[in-house]
Amino acid sequence: MTKVNLTLLEKEASDRGLLLRIQVRRPLNIWSLRLVVGEITSKDKVQLWGEMKGWAYQTTKGLQLDTMKVSKKANSKVGDLVWAATMAWALEETPCRSARLLAIYDENNQHEILQRYFRRRGFNTVRSVGSSPLDLPLRLVWGGAGAFMVGNCETVLERSYRSWSE
């Protein structure tokens, strides 16, 4: 298999009529990432189909994933592209080798669906974040309670790319 990188993903997205764009800011040695996937619908309009937001400190090895959205009208492969490109970026541009996220607890059914989705990507539940005083820092970062999950960036990239390229 060809080594998956952002250049390859951008080309493959373009070949399928999609735009893959990454906006990175780096104030105070913190990477701030916004990755979007869209499609040009007219000369000056782009329809956004998916996005990921995250951040990382230069001194840590973990990418903090905050927001992942895919439009309900998007092609089912858009989510795979978003995940693959996010992990490729992290591996190429940062010292991050793992990613962290919180599967927010909304309602039982939705929470279970989120956890199952993230497990398929390669994330494992580390612990539950609830109302304990020890959970306050994580609740402040992610804005709620849920399952704190960690995944290996290479594993998430491989699984996402395999699904994207099928």
N, C-alpha and C positions, 0 to 999 in steps of 0.2 A: 504494500500500500504506500502511496505517495505520502510524504510528511505533510500533515495538514497544517496550514498557516493562514494568516489573514489574506494574503495575496491570492492564494488558491480559492478561499471561500468567497472573496469579492468577485473573482472571475466566474466561479460557478453560479453565484447569485445573479450576476449580469447575464449569463447565458440563459437563465430562466426568467429574465425580464424583471429582476428585482434589484433594488439598490441596497447596499450594505454600507452604513456610515457609522463612524465612531467619533465621538467628541470626548476628548480627554483634557482635563484641566489638572494642574499640579500646584496648587497653592500650599505652602508650608510642608512640602514633602508628602502630601497626601494626593494620591491619584483619585480623581473623580471621573467616573466613566458613565457615559450615556451612549448606548449602542441602539441604532434603529434599523429596521428593515422596512422598506417601502417599495412603491411602484409608481413610476411616472404615469400620470393619467392625462396630462395635457402639457403644453409647453412650459407653463409655470406652476403646475400643481403636482404634488406628490401625495399619494395615499399611504399613510403609515399603517403597516400591518402588525408590527411587533416592536417591542423595546425592552431593554434591560438597563437598570441603573445600579451602580455599585461604587465602592470606594475601597482604598487600601492605603495603609501607612507604609512608608518605605522601610521602616524597621521591623514590620511584621511579615509573616509569610502567608497570611490569609486574606483572600479577597472577600469583602463583606457585600453580599448581594441584597439589595433593598427592594427593588421593584422589577417584576417581570410581567409584561402584558403582551397578549396576542389577541388581536381582533377576532371576534367570533366568525367574521366573514373571510378571514385569511385562509390561505392554503394551509393544509395540515403540516406542511414541512417548514413553515416559517419559524415555529418554536424551536425546531431542531437547529436551524441556521442561527438563531439568536444565541442559543446555548453554546454551539460549537464556536462561533465567533468570539463570544465573551471569554471562553476558556483559552482559545488560541491567543487572544490579546494578552490575557493574564500571564500565560507561559512565555510569550515573546517579549513583553515589555515590563514586567514586574518580577520581583523575587517570589511572588505568590505561587505556591504549589497546591494549596487547598483553598476551598471556598466555603463560606459559612452563610447560612440563611435561617430564617425563622418561618416555619409553616404555621401561619397565623391560625389561631383557634377562633373561627367564626361560629360555625354550627357543626355538630358532630359529623354529618355526612360530608360537608365541604372540606373539613379538616382532614378526614380520612382520605379523600380524593387527592388533596394536596400532598400529603405524606407519601401516598403510593406513587404519585407522579414524580416526586423528588427522588424516591428510592430507585425508580426505574432509571433515572439519570445517573445514579451512582452516589447519592447522598445517604448517610446513615444518621439516625436520631442519636444525639449525644445525651440530651436530657430534656425534660419538660420545663418550660419557663412559665411560672405562674405568678402568685401574689407574694411570694417570700421576699423579705428584704434583700436577700442575696440575688434575686432575679431583677432587681430594680435597674442595674446598668444595662442589661440586655433588653428590658422593656423600653428603656429610654432610646436605645439605638434603633430598635425595630418597631416601636410603637404599639406593642401589644403582647399578649400571652400566646404560647404555642409550643411547637416542637422545635428545639434548636438542633439544626442538622449541619453536618460537615461532609464535604465530598472532595475527592482528589481531582484536581483540575484535568490531569491527563485522562483519567477514567471517564469523567463527564464529557470531555472532548471526543474521545473515541466512540462512546455510545451515541452521542448526538450526531456526530459526523456519519456514522454508519446508517443511522435512520434518515438523515438528510440526503445521503447519496444513493439510497435505494431507488 
